[in-house]
Amino acid sequence: MLASLNRTLLASAHCYFGGGTRIVMELDEFRESVDVVFLCSDRSGYRLLRNTVTARSLGEIFTGDYDLIRDVRRDMYGIRTFLRVDGEPVKFEIVFEGRLSLTGAAAGLFPVDALDQTSCIAEKLLAHADRGLDDSTHARDLVDLSFMAASWPAESWTPAMEAAESAYGAVVVRELEAGLSRFGDRTRRRRCVEALGIIDKRTLARGLRVLKRRLTP
């Protein structure tokens, strides 16, 4: 699907491949994730994208073929629909991010520009603050943060935490501490690991330790 997108248009709109699937693809597919999410914090860029879509078309966002299986919903918060990819429904979403400024660039791993590591971490910190204690998520935001902590350089974390706290304040750390505490329950952790299809439990455990150290003053 990514190769069928209009890379030039998305880049000009400062709209970047992000979300859990972007993280999972870079970090050796450590969990199951199929949704395709792009994020845009540039107001004029989002307006450009918003104006190219209709209820039955994603307009110029794709240059290749795509199979639209639901009407396109578009509003001030984003552009959302479902596409059929290899016979399966896949959620496709462009989110307008109004809480913080995002940065991204071309990355050899992807055929489109993607969020950089700092923006990925900041977005996941905000997501965890919003829904980290919701059992239906199976702690996926905490899991993603753990794998990023285990794999990405520490230099990415300080500006990410500063950006997230600038948007949400002290709740970012408070919810992360609460999430780590809950994930310490072995029964809960096992259920989440099974639900997310995680195989590499060693890296998960290492990332959890790194996260805890980074919360220590």
Secondary structure, 3 states (H helix, E strand, C coil): CHHHECHHHHHHCCEEEEHHHHHHHHCCCCCCCCCEEEEECCHHHHHHHHCCCECCECHHHECCCCCECCCCEECCCEEEEEEEECCEEEEEEEEECCCCCCCEECCCCCCCCEECHHHHHHHHHHHHHHHCCCHHHCCHHHHHHHHHHHHCCHHHHHHHHHHHHHHHCCHHHHHHHHHHHHHCCHHHHHHHHHHHCCCCHHHHHHHHHHHHHHCCC
